[in-house]
């Protein structure tokens, strides 16, 4: 009976350490996962910022091209009027 209690106690201690190791490993994995997600979030935020800047630049270019088209259309109309005289 005493031997059984001793073995039971030893097994309990071993399983307790094993569980602690598993918990420690789980915490470590979750910590690494959290850090990875934080890095991904930072990268995504940077990409969004760069995309917004690029969108603003492109909107400016589109506005400039629209102005050029309008100026060319005006010039074209003036040439047509001159040619009809």
Phi and psi in degrees as a GROMACS rama.xvg file:
@    title "Ramachandran Plot"
@    xaxis  label "Phi"
@    yaxis  label "Psi"
@TYPE xy
-65.0298  -39.668  UNK-2
-62.6675  -40.7495  UNK-3
-62.3352  -43.8115  UNK-4
-64.8882  -39.6896  UNK-5
-63.0822  -48.6731  UNK-6
-62.0356  -40.4646  UNK-7
-62.0188  -43.4382  UNK-8
-64.161  -44.6797  UNK-9
-61.8432  -46.505  UNK-10
-62.6522  -39.3526  UNK-11
-62.2657  -43.242  UNK-12
-64.5253  -43.4276  UNK-13
-62.1473  -47.2404  UNK-14
-65.9506  -33.3099  UNK-15
-63.7004  -44.1241  UNK-16
-65.7403  -39.0242  UNK-17
-62.8527  -44.0553  UNK-18
-63.484  -40.4592  UNK-19
-63.6425  -39.9604  UNK-20
-62.6905  -42.6946  UNK-21
-64.3711  -42.0492  UNK-22
-63.5115  -42.7535  UNK-23
-62.8988  -42.815  UNK-24
-63.8623  -42.0226  UNK-25
-61.9332  -43.3047  UNK-26
-63.0007  -42.2749  UNK-27
-62.6123  -44.7746  UNK-28
-63.9757  -43.3596  UNK-29
-64.7427  -37.6662  UNK-30
-63.8617  -45.1413  UNK-31
-63.1044  -40.7409  UNK-32
-62.6238  -43.029  UNK-33
-62.2879  -43.5489  UNK-34
-63.3383  -40.8527  UNK-35
-63.6792  -41.7307  UNK-36
-65.9042  -37.1253  UNK-37
-62.7884  -41.8446  UNK-38
-64.663  -43.9426  UNK-39
-61.1898  -41.8889  UNK-40
-61.9931  -44.4695  UNK-41
-60.0946  -43.2254  UNK-42
-64.989  -41.3027  UNK-43
-64.3253  -41.7761  UNK-44
-63.1033  -39.3258  UNK-45
-65.166  -41.2455  UNK-46
-64.5063  -39.6803  UNK-47
-63.9332  -43.3724  UNK-48
-61.0437  -46.2685  UNK-49
-64.1646  -38.3825  UNK-50
-64.589  -39.975  UNK-51
-65.7388  -40.8957  UNK-52
-62.9713  -43.4668  UNK-53
-64.5393  -39.5968  UNK-54
-61.4825  -41.9451  UNK-55
-62.7641  -43.5274  UNK-56
-60.4713  -44.9087  UNK-57
-66.5616  -37.3146  UNK-58
-62.4142  -38.9105  UNK-59
-63.7045  -42.413  UNK-60
-64.9582  -40.5115  UNK-61
-63.2965  -43.8641  UNK-62
-60.8252  -41.4691  UNK-63
-64.6514  -42.1695  UNK-64
-66.1448  -37.9807  UNK-65
-63.1802  -38.9512  UNK-66
-63.8473  -41.7731  UNK-67
-63.6534  -42.1192  UNK-68
-62.5598  -43.027  UNK-69
-62.6454  -42.4309  UNK-70
-65.0215  -40.7448  UNK-71
-65.7758  -40.075  UNK-72
-64.0074  -39.4323  UNK-73
-63.9604  -44.7084  UNK-74
-63.6672  -39.777  UNK-75
-62.1995  -44.6635  UNK-76
-62.104  -39.3538  UNK-77
-65.1372  -40.2409  UNK-78
-64.9277  -41.3598  UNK-79
-61.9917  -42.6846  UNK-80
-63.1312  -42.2698  UNK-81
-65.6854  -37.7799  UNK-82
-71.197  -27.2758  UNK-83
-77.1789  -15.3262  UNK-84
